[in-house]
Amino acid sequence: MSDIFMTRLHELTVVLYALCVLLYFIDFLHHNRKANRIAFWLLAFVWVLQTVFLILYMINTGRFPVLTIFEGLYFYAWVLITLSLGINRLLRVDFIVFFTNVLGFIIMAIHTFAPVQIDSAVKAQQLISELLLIHITVAILSYGAFSLSFVFSLLYLIQYDLLKRKKWGTRLLRITDLSKLEHMSYVLNVIGVPMLMISLILGIQWAYIKLPHMVWYDSKVIGSFIVLALYSIYLYMKVGKGLYGKSLALWNLASFLIVLINFFLFGKLSSFHFWYS
């Protein structure tokens, strides 16, 4: 009975989240401050529910819940909601919050309506270690930074197009200026790259200890290093070459596409990442 209740509560959370995204969309189109305020408090309530679910799951399993794709998606969505609430309060960039929550809602919906992977959870219990927990947690946090960086770059391209077509208006002002969007995108990548690098180092260390016969040309391993290389090239182009503008934003968008491919697809093709087994 309690399992059914928790399932329905999760589904209710998704419905509330969908309503929140809808209200942010109304604000996006019509600059409706009332809709924005309601959406913020609704999102805060969703965050409270998600945090409670996260804590209850931790109490039930006795560990931090990131060892399966089912858990990882939930934590990823929680990170995105947490970041969007912080941005709403600290930066006051409404469109960033809207696009971040669209992404967060997609992740949350996939998590809620995907089948529970029991076999994967069993393997997670067998292979659990503090090193592995830190490895996966830091990787997801880096993905959160890359996600927000992607949103900033996406808004940069939208703002760039509006300016090029001389579409002046309220929407142009609310997106904020190009330099700020580009700077925030860069700052988030500066945070994300070392976090991903640390995660990979810890992951390699864990694999060396636990999986001595690990295949180094495994798709997930290669994919993770490709992601690190792409974002490192981004930083080099920005800092070393002094590149800026549309081309850098497009590179950032393409890099995030590889992040999603690595997160969802390469794991399924992996020969040892039990996350997706």
Salt bridges, closest charged atoms under 4 A:
GLU11 OE1 - ARG8 NH1 3.36
ASP27 OD2 - ARG174 NH2 2.68
GLU71 OE2 - ARG63 NH2 2.71
ASP94 OD2 - ARG33 NH1 2.69
ASP94 OD2 - ARG174 NH2 3.15
ASP161 OD2 - ARG165 NH2 2.85
GLU182 OE1 - LYS238 NZ 3.76
ASP218 OD2 - HIS273 ND1 3.91
